[in-house]
Amino acid sequence: MAGSPSPRHAAYEPVGPATRVELGRLFFVVVLVGVGAGISGAALTLLLHLIQHLAFGYTEASFLTGVEKASGVRRVVMMTIGGLIAGLGWWALRSYRRVKTVTDGLKEADPRLPIPTTLADSVLQVVAVAFGGSLGREGAPRAMGGAVGVWIAAKAGLTVEQQRRLLACGAGAGLAAVYNVPLAGALFTLEILLVSFAFRDVLAALFTSAIAVAVAWTVLSNEPTYDVEPFKISDKLVIFGLLLGPIAGVFGSALNKFMHFAQSHPPTGWRLPVLTTSVFALVGLLAIPFPQLLGNGKGPAQLAFDGALSLQMFAILIVLKPLVTAACLRSGATGGTLTPSLAAGAMLGAFLGGLWSMPFPGAPLGAYAMIGASAVLATTHRAPFTAIVLILELTHSGSALLVPTTIAVVVAYVVGGRMPWEKGADRV
């Protein structure tokens, strides 16, 4: 019927005139969800840093620096221990009950995520990443933020559809808290989880993400995740963005397919701890010559933004980093793919930018890396707005590269969505 609300937004449409009490309750719940996501995200981040420092014996500087200073033997031993602990933990947890994800909650009739199970799974994700597993660390705070959000909404007596939306808001706010990206966290909620830009969804997503980030500031740094130099726009970068787009689209789409395949048949029973232990140990061996492979990808992404590696090394890591990430996922480990995708895109951009700079010098490799990171991330997660804003907020780099980045993102998104293996993906 014309003018009638769609079922997607029916939960926000009052039967009669909205009362101040109803609106006040909803507002209060949204605030609590933001606070809960911020606290859980900050706590998981502190746990991650604690384990990293203990595992690799460093107290200052970055995780990559700590890994580089650790001996090769220590890299292998720590990865083996991490794989064993995480594998045994997931074996016990998954034998006890099913681990319900944020995606499951958004699709199923009951959106609630059991807090104890989600907490245990999140801690195991943190353990795996902290010991050097090549997985994104955003998976744990996203899951906990969503679980806390839907739990609060259910306790407040909100409808199932409202609970589902606050599950998504809490998940996006958890991501926003750990990376200090309030706008990108809200866009992640809207563009990837809810697939909705309805006005009330936008307000709830923005408010929960902003509150979560503000809460996390009390214990985490307010600094950008990546430290980059100021960049200047040039016609070379605009042309590069146009040329990079198709390559990033094919690469990102293939990377996404590869990661989904790696997760499609997780091991069960005793095979789970055996595989996680052996795979993590093998990655530790690879980390002796290539320490950049350990962790969620922040280290190699920063190296790409700094232009600190040779083109040969970037080429090697472009191949190895996705391979070890897929191997960790195939072993049964759970974790995010956002940061590994970002790192792969940054290194792809730096490598191709280095080749482009041979006949057309003038722009730093970091500028090409930022364009590549945005384009690949937009393709792997089918989220162009989130990708652009996320890179801007992660680097605090301003809008100097906005035009070439947007061009690369749009072209990559369109090309990636038309790959033959992208059945059911969004089409433009």
VMD Tcl script that draws the C-alpha trace (Angstrom):
set ca {
  {0.00 0.00 0.00}
  {1.35 3.42 -0.93}
  {2.66 5.40 2.00}
  {2.70 2.43 4.40}
  {5.92 1.67 6.26}
  {8.02 -1.27 5.09}
  {8.42 -4.22 7.46}
  {12.11 -3.31 7.83}
  {11.20 -0.08 9.57}
  {7.94 -1.11 11.17}
  {9.57 -1.47 14.57}
  {10.18 2.26 14.68}
  {6.64 3.23 13.66}
  {4.37 3.77 16.70}
  {0.82 2.52 16.54}
  {-0.48 5.80 17.89}
  {1.11 9.14 18.76}
  {4.56 8.53 20.25}
  {4.68 9.29 23.93}
  {7.54 11.05 25.63}
  {7.98 7.99 27.84}
  {8.46 5.66 24.85}
  {10.91 7.99 23.14}
  {12.75 8.57 26.40}
  {13.10 4.84 26.99}
  {14.45 4.27 23.48}
  {16.89 7.15 23.86}
  {18.10 5.78 27.20}
  {18.59 2.31 25.70}
  {20.61 3.74 22.79}
  {22.87 5.55 25.26}
  {23.38 2.37 27.30}
  {24.21 0.39 24.15}
  {26.88 2.94 23.22}
  {28.35 2.84 26.73}
  {28.31 -0.97 26.80}
  {30.00 -1.23 23.39}
  {32.65 1.28 24.44}
  {33.44 -0.53 27.69}
  {33.61 -3.98 26.09}
  {35.71 -2.70 23.18}
  {38.17 -0.94 25.47}
  {38.45 -3.98 27.77}
  {39.18 -6.35 24.87}
  {41.77 -3.93 23.48}
  {43.58 -3.72 26.82}
  {43.57 -7.53 27.04}
  {45.01 -7.72 23.51}
  {47.84 -5.33 24.35}
  {48.62 -7.14 27.61}
  {48.97 -10.53 25.91}
  {51.03 -9.05 23.05}
  {53.49 -7.45 25.47}
  {53.83 -10.63 27.51}
  {54.15 -12.89 24.47}
  {56.83 -10.90 22.66}
  {58.52 -9.17 25.58}
  {58.19 -5.53 24.61}
  {56.81 -2.59 26.55}
  {56.81 0.27 24.06}
  {56.49 0.91 20.32}
  {54.26 -1.10 17.99}
  {53.43 -4.79 17.84}
  {55.50 -5.16 14.66}
  {58.52 -3.63 16.38}
  {58.09 -6.07 19.26}
  {57.91 -9.01 16.86}
  {60.97 -7.82 14.93}
  {63.01 -7.56 18.14}
  {61.94 -11.01 19.30}
  {64.04 -13.96 18.18}
  {62.89 -16.31 15.46}
  {62.52 -19.10 17.99}
  {60.27 -16.94 20.15}
  {58.05 -16.12 17.16}
  {57.53 -19.81 16.44}
  {57.02 -20.78 20.09}
  {54.54 -17.98 20.79}
  {52.53 -18.73 17.67}
  {52.44 -22.42 18.58}
  {51.27 -21.63 22.11}
  {48.66 -19.22 20.81}
  {47.30 -21.74 18.33}
  {47.15 -24.43 21.00}
  {45.35 -22.24 23.58}
  {42.87 -20.85 21.05}
  {42.28 -24.24 19.44}
  {41.62 -26.03 22.71}
  {39.40 -23.17 23.85}
  {37.29 -23.21 20.69}
  {37.09 -27.01 20.77}
  {35.68 -26.91 24.29}
  {33.39 -23.96 23.58}
  {31.96 -25.30 20.33}
  {31.48 -28.75 21.83}
  {29.44 -27.16 24.60}
  {27.19 -24.96 22.49}
  {26.87 -23.15 19.19}
  {28.60 -19.78 18.90}
  {26.04 -17.37 17.50}
  {27.40 -14.47 15.41}
  {26.10 -10.97 14.77}
  {25.10 -12.07 11.28}
  {23.12 -14.96 12.76}
  {21.31 -12.60 15.12}
  {20.32 -10.30 12.28}
  {18.84 -13.17 10.29}
  {17.25 -15.41 12.90}
  {13.93 -15.00 14.69}
  {15.65 -14.48 18.04}
  {18.36 -11.83 17.64}
  {19.88 -12.30 21.10}
  {23.50 -13.47 21.42}
  {24.30 -15.41 24.62}
  {26.65 -13.19 26.63}
  {28.79 -16.00 28.19}
  {29.34 -17.78 24.87}
  {30.04 -14.56 22.98}
  {32.44 -13.39 25.68}
  {34.36 -16.68 25.62}
  {34.58 -16.62 21.82}
  {35.69 -12.96 21.85}
  {38.44 -13.63 24.39}
  {39.70 -16.55 22.27}
  {39.77 -14.28 19.21}
  {41.84 -11.77 21.17}
  {44.22 -14.54 22.28}
  {44.68 -15.76 18.70}
  {45.42 -12.27 17.34}
  {47.62 -11.27 20.31}
  {49.92 -14.26 19.82}
  {50.29 -13.29 16.16}
  {47.39 -14.91 14.33}
  {46.81 -13.23 10.97}
  {43.24 -12.20 11.77}
  {41.40 -8.93 12.24}
  {41.02 -7.86 15.86}
  {37.71 -6.12 15.14}
  {35.73 -9.37 15.24}
  {35.76 -9.65 19.04}
  {34.61 -6.10 19.97}
  {32.05 -6.23 17.20}
  {30.56 -9.43 18.60}
  {30.61 -8.21 22.20}
  {29.18 -4.81 21.28}
  {26.35 -6.52 19.44}
  {25.69 -9.00 22.27}
  {25.58 -6.22 24.88}
  {23.39 -4.08 22.63}
  {20.73 -6.70 22.00}
  {20.81 -7.82 25.66}
  {20.10 -4.27 26.85}
  {17.35 -3.85 24.26}
  {15.71 -7.12 25.30}
  {15.88 -6.23 29.00}
  {14.25 -2.89 28.22}
  {11.31 -4.67 26.62}
  {11.86 -3.38 23.09}
  {10.39 -5.22 20.13}
  {12.32 -7.93 18.32}
  {12.96 -5.63 15.35}
  {14.27 -2.90 17.63}
  {16.49 -5.47 19.35}
  {17.84 -6.49 15.95}
  {18.70 -2.91 15.07}
  {20.39 -2.28 18.37}
  {22.33 -5.51 17.88}
  {23.71 -3.98 14.67}
  {24.30 -0.60 16.33}
  {26.20 -2.23 19.18}
  {28.35 -4.21 16.75}
  {29.24 -1.10 14.73}
  {29.90 0.84 17.92}
  {32.28 -1.88 19.15}
  {34.29 -1.56 15.96}
  {34.22 2.24 16.26}
  {35.51 2.13 19.84}
  {38.61 0.02 19.17}
  {39.69 1.93 16.06}
  {38.55 5.44 17.09}
  {36.32 5.73 14.00}
  {32.86 6.99 15.00}
  {31.59 7.77 11.49}
  {32.98 4.59 9.95}
  {31.48 2.55 12.80}
  {28.07 4.03 12.10}
  {28.45 3.45 8.36}
  {29.48 -0.15 9.04}
  {26.19 -0.59 10.91}
  {24.11 1.02 8.20}
  {25.81 -0.14 5.02}
  {26.95 -3.66 5.94}
  {24.78 -4.91 8.80}
  {21.38 -3.22 8.45}
  {21.66 -2.29 4.75}
  {19.45 0.67 5.63}
  {19.79 4.44 5.74}
  {16.41 5.08 7.31}
  {16.51 8.27 9.39}
  {16.06 6.64 12.80}
  {18.59 3.93 11.95}
  {21.09 6.64 11.03}
  {20.51 8.52 14.29}
  {20.85 5.37 16.41}
  {24.00 4.22 14.59}
  {25.69 7.61 14.83}
  {24.81 8.10 18.49}
  {25.89 4.64 19.67}
  {29.20 4.85 17.76}
  {29.98 8.34 19.05}
  {29.23 7.36 22.66}
  {31.27 4.16 22.38}
  {34.30 6.07 21.04}
  {34.00 8.70 23.78}
  {33.85 5.98 26.44}
  {36.86 4.19 24.95}
  {38.85 7.45 25.02}
  {38.95 7.22 28.81}
  {41.36 4.28 28.62}
  {42.54 4.17 24.99}
  {44.43 6.72 22.95}
  {42.62 9.38 20.95}
  {45.37 9.18 18.33}
  {44.74 7.89 14.79}
  {45.45 4.20 14.22}
  {47.91 5.00 11.42}
  {50.40 7.84 11.37}
  {50.66 9.25 7.85}
  {52.28 12.32 6.37}
  {50.15 15.05 4.78}
  {49.48 14.31 1.11}
  {48.84 16.68 -1.78}
  {46.56 15.97 -4.70}
  {47.95 15.75 -8.21}
  {46.71 14.74 -11.65}
  {48.97 11.67 -11.46}
  {47.03 10.41 -8.43}
  {43.67 10.95 -10.15}
  {44.78 8.97 -13.19}
  {46.27 6.30 -10.93}
  {42.96 5.97 -9.08}
  {41.17 5.34 -12.37}
  {43.72 2.74 -13.47}
  {43.91 1.06 -10.08}
  {40.15 0.60 -9.79}
  {39.75 -2.43 -12.09}
  {42.81 -4.17 -10.63}
  {41.64 -3.55 -7.05}
  {38.16 -4.76 -7.99}
  {39.40 -8.09 -9.32}
  {41.91 -8.49 -6.48}
  {39.41 -7.57 -3.75}
  {36.67 -9.78 -5.13}
  {39.05 -12.75 -5.43}
  {40.35 -12.07 -1.92}
  {36.82 -12.03 -0.53}
  {35.98 -15.31 -2.28}
  {39.22 -16.83 -0.98}
  {38.45 -15.84 2.63}
  {34.89 -17.14 2.46}
  {36.14 -20.44 1.05}
  {38.68 -20.72 3.88}
  {35.88 -20.35 6.45}
  {33.33 -22.54 4.69}
  {34.25 -25.90 6.26}
  {35.78 -25.37 9.72}
  {37.33 -28.43 11.39}
  {35.46 -30.08 14.23}
  {36.38 -32.24 17.21}
  {40.03 -33.00 17.95}
  {41.03 -31.78 14.47}
  {40.37 -28.18 15.53}
  {43.19 -27.78 18.10}
  {45.52 -29.90 15.97}
  {45.00 -27.67 12.94}
  {45.17 -24.36 14.80}
  {48.36 -25.40 16.56}
  {50.07 -26.68 13.40}
  {48.95 -23.80 11.17}
  {49.92 -21.15 13.71}
  {53.32 -22.85 14.13}
  {53.87 -22.81 10.35}
  {52.95 -19.12 10.20}
  {55.44 -18.57 13.01}
  {58.13 -20.23 10.88}
  {57.26 -17.96 7.96}
  {57.50 -15.01 10.35}
  {61.20 -15.65 10.88}
  {62.07 -14.10 7.48}
  {58.79 -12.15 7.25}
  {57.80 -10.76 10.68}
  {55.20 -8.55 8.95}
  {52.95 -11.60 8.59}
  {52.07 -11.75 12.28}
  {49.09 -9.90 13.67}
  {46.04 -8.32 12.16}
  {47.82 -6.40 9.39}
  {48.35 -3.05 11.07}
  {52.14 -3.36 10.75}
  {52.33 -3.98 6.98}
  {49.63 -1.36 6.36}
  {51.70 1.23 8.25}
  {54.78 0.21 6.25}
  {52.79 0.73 3.06}
  {51.57 4.16 4.19}
  {55.19 5.03 5.01}
  {56.52 3.57 1.77}
  {59.07 1.79 3.97}
  {59.57 -1.45 2.01}
  {60.99 -2.31 -1.39}
  {58.64 -3.08 -4.26}
  {59.90 -6.68 -4.19}
  {58.96 -7.04 -0.52}
  {55.52 -5.51 -1.12}
  {54.98 -8.01 -3.95}
  {55.90 -10.93 -1.68}
  {53.68 -9.76 1.18}
  {50.73 -9.16 -1.16}
  {50.79 -12.90 -1.80}
  {51.82 -14.20 1.62}
  {49.59 -12.08 3.89}
  {46.27 -13.23 2.36}
  {47.57 -16.81 2.28}
  {48.41 -16.92 6.00}
  {45.13 -15.18 6.87}
  {43.20 -17.79 4.88}
  {45.26 -20.54 6.53}
  {44.41 -19.25 10.01}
  {40.72 -19.11 9.11}
  {40.85 -22.57 7.53}
  {42.36 -23.96 10.73}
  {39.15 -23.10 12.56}
  {40.22 -19.79 14.09}
  {37.66 -17.01 14.22}
  {38.50 -13.38 13.54}
  {37.82 -10.36 11.41}
  {38.87 -9.86 7.80}
  {38.59 -6.08 7.68}
  {42.15 -5.18 8.74}
  {43.81 -7.97 6.70}
  {41.89 -6.75 3.64}
  {42.93 -3.17 4.35}
  {46.58 -4.23 4.68}
  {46.49 -6.21 1.43}
  {44.95 -3.24 -0.38}
  {47.51 -0.83 1.05}
  {50.39 -3.02 -0.07}
  {48.81 -3.50 -3.51}
  {48.46 0.27 -3.84}
  {52.05 0.87 -2.72}
  {53.40 -1.77 -5.13}
  {51.45 -0.53 -8.16}
  {52.13 3.08 -7.14}
  {55.84 2.31 -7.13}
  {55.61 0.96 -10.66}
  {53.54 3.99 -11.72}
  {56.12 6.32 -10.18}
  {58.89 5.02 -12.40}
  {57.62 6.83 -15.51}
  {55.53 9.36 -13.54}
  {57.37 10.34 -10.33}
  {56.22 12.93 -7.82}
  {53.77 11.33 -5.38}
  {54.80 9.35 -2.25}
  {54.03 5.64 -2.03}
  {51.82 6.30 0.98}
  {49.31 8.17 -1.16}
  {49.01 5.22 -3.52}
  {48.71 2.88 -0.53}
  {45.76 4.81 0.87}
  {43.94 4.72 -2.45}
  {44.59 0.98 -2.75}
  {43.45 0.26 0.81}
  {40.13 2.02 0.25}
  {39.47 0.38 -3.11}
  {40.19 -3.18 -1.99}
  {38.29 -2.75 1.29}
  {35.25 -1.41 -0.57}
  {35.29 -4.51 -2.77}
  {35.88 -7.18 -0.13}
  {33.15 -5.83 2.16}
  {30.85 -4.44 -0.56}
  {30.78 -1.14 1.30}
  {32.15 1.89 -0.60}
  {31.06 4.56 1.89}
  {32.46 2.65 4.86}
  {35.76 2.06 3.08}
  {36.34 5.71 2.20}
  {35.39 7.08 5.60}
  {37.23 4.33 7.48}
  {40.56 5.13 5.80}
  {40.06 8.85 6.40}
  {39.35 8.30 10.10}
  {42.07 5.70 10.62}
  {44.70 8.06 9.21}
  {43.29 11.54 9.99}
  {44.63 12.42 6.55}
  {41.95 14.91 5.55}
  {40.33 15.14 2.14}
  {43.39 15.69 -0.06}
  {43.07 12.24 -1.66}
  {39.28 12.12 -1.67}
  {38.87 12.48 -5.44}
  {41.30 9.74 -6.58}
  {40.17 7.52 -3.70}
  {36.50 7.87 -4.62}
  {37.24 7.17 -8.28}
  {39.21 4.03 -7.40}
  {36.54 2.85 -4.94}
  {33.66 3.26 -7.41}
  {35.48 1.52 -10.25}
  {36.70 -1.28 -7.97}
  {33.23 -1.78 -6.50}
  {31.61 -2.04 -9.93}
  {34.29 -4.31 -11.41}
  {34.46 -6.50 -8.31}
  {30.71 -6.98 -8.25}
  {30.77 -8.29 -11.81}
  {33.22 -11.09 -11.27}
  {31.71 -14.46 -12.29}
  {32.08 -15.85 -8.75}
  {30.15 -12.93 -7.21}
  {26.72 -14.51 -7.58}
  {24.18 -12.73 -5.40}
  {26.47 -9.78 -4.72}
  {25.13 -6.24 -5.02}
  {25.15 -4.96 -8.57}
  {25.32 -1.34 -9.67}
}
mol new
graphics top color blue
foreach p $ca { graphics top sphere $p radius 0.5 }
foreach p [lrange $ca 0 end-1] q [lrange $ca 1 end] { graphics top cylinder $p $q radius 0.2 }
display resetview
